[in-house]
Amino acid sequence: MRRAHPLAQPGALSLQAYCDAQHVRVSFAGRPRGFVDESLASLGFKRRVMVTVNQFSTAGSVVRNTDLLTVLPRSFLPATGCQDQLAVSELPFPLRGIDVSLLWHGRHDRNPAHRWLRQALAQAAYEIAARVESIVPAAATPIRS
């Protein structure tokens, strides 16, 4: 949310206040519901989504100039380009983690270039996780290469 948002004050973001607020949903596929909506529904709540965008950076730009809220991974805050203009708060409800995996055809298992790419991607992911670990502990599982 933007830094001057009324819910940015300590203790202001209750579950009810969160659901009463207006939201930006990030959906890469344009789906009308996502994992945040599913988590809220399991608790008997629903949020009011006003805008759906397909990128975290777009969501950051929208919320920095409005009273809308959004949910995005902390590691993506720098990618918004407006990290200094946003207030970050823990969600007032539990949210399951998101698994990110690499998949490849078995014929590429021993390909040296493919192995290098998989290792480079894994290293980049660990470095990003290490930067945000002080905020949210990373629960990364190493890939098998």
Secondary structure, 3 states (H helix, E strand, C coil): CECCCHHHCCCCCCHHHHHHCEEEEECCCCCCCCHHHHHHHHCCCCCEEEEEECCHHHHHHHHHCCCCEECCCHHHHHHHCCHHHECCCCCCCCCCCCCCCCCCCHHHCCCHHHHHHHHHHHHHHHHHHHHHCCCCCCCCCCCCC
